[in-house]
Amino acid sequence: MPNPARQTPRARLLRQGTALLCLLGLSFLAQAQNSVPASQQAVIEIVRLQHRDPAVVRAAIEPHLDERGAISQIDHNLIISTSRANLDELEALIEQVDVPLKRFLIRVDFDYATPRVQTQPDGGLITTTSTQDLTPDNPVQSIVVNEGEYAYFSRSESTPRMNPVFSPWGLRLEQDAAESRQSVAVRAQMTGQDRVNVELATTSTEALPGDQTQSQVLQTTSELALNQWLPLNTARFRYPQPDNGLQVVTTQYEGGIAVRVEIMPD
């Protein structure tokens, strides 16, 4: 290594200049970082959700995510990397979405299309859907479920049932169709202060050659106001086809079927 004492004045000047440039470069980088507003600086936050499914919350906030940001999830946590300002916006949205689940009273009327009031031979009037004692089957039923749970209703059974997942009711709907029983599965979730997203599942039976039949579970989703009847015979059901297409089916029922959702008091 050259002895600094023997370096020429020009070499010492070049060395001092290089050191000065390095110091100026570091100073410039520090100033550039400090020049980024605090609201735009990158942050990473782990948000623990308390009530809602992480996939549901993530779907609700992703449209508002900064284009440079990213969201992932582990268990019941969302991992958000974005700017500080955008994180504040997303956390405010999470507070609105991650709220306790509601409890719903779901009603099904299997005779919705029939006249509500019938005239008796003596001139008196009787409301046909106000009680289940007027018919041998069970045209009007109700059950209380948590938001997001599936309720199963069958006209041949007096007591509806519930399950957190759809799978058991999909098989049951196919069995009901094979035995010519009217049934429907319902799930409701809040979409606003007084509106719900209602998922409906029922079956359609198709006649095949050789006196054979084929049943297919049909599903549809509709948004409606609370305390409002939704007739199923006006709903459009879809199911996948072998060619990856979708077929739209409108199923007609004798008497008609309708669904109604109400919120239970807290």
HELIX and SHEET records of a PDB file:
HELIX    1   1 PRO A    4  ARG A    6  5                                   3    
HELIX    2   2 PRO A    9  ASN A   34  1                                  26    
HELIX    3   3 ALA A   38  GLN A   40  5                                   3    
HELIX    4   4 PRO A   54  ILE A   61  1                                   8    
HELIX    5   5 GLU A   62  HIS A   64  5                                   3    
HELIX    6   6 ARG A   84  VAL A   97  1                                  14    
HELIX    7   7 GLN A  132  LEU A  134  5                                   3    
HELIX    8   8 SER A  167  ALA A  178  1                                  12    
HELIX    9   9 LEU A  232  THR A  234  5                                   3    
SHEET    1   A 3 ALA A  42  ARG A  48  0                                        
SHEET    2   A 3 ASN A  77  SER A  83 -1                                        
SHEET    3   A 3 ALA A  70  ILE A  74 -1                                        
SHEET    1   B 4 VAL A 140  ASN A 146  0                                        
SHEET    2   B 4 ARG A 103  ASP A 109 -1                                        
SHEET    3   B 4 ALA A 258  ILE A 263 -1                                        
SHEET    4   B 4 LEU A 230  PRO A 231 -1                                        
SHEET    1   C 2 VAL A 117  THR A 119  0                                        
SHEET    2   C 2 LEU A 125  THR A 127 -1                                        
SHEET    1   D 5 ARG A 161  ASN A 163  0                                        
SHEET    2   D 5 TYR A 150  SER A 154 -1                                        
SHEET    3   D 5 SER A 183  MET A 190 -1                                        
SHEET    4   D 5 ARG A 195  LEU A 208 -1                                        
SHEET    5   D 5 GLN A 212  ALA A 225 -1                                        
SHEET    1   E 2 PHE A 237  PRO A 240  0                                        
SHEET    2   E 2 LEU A 246  VAL A 249 -1                                        
END                                                                             
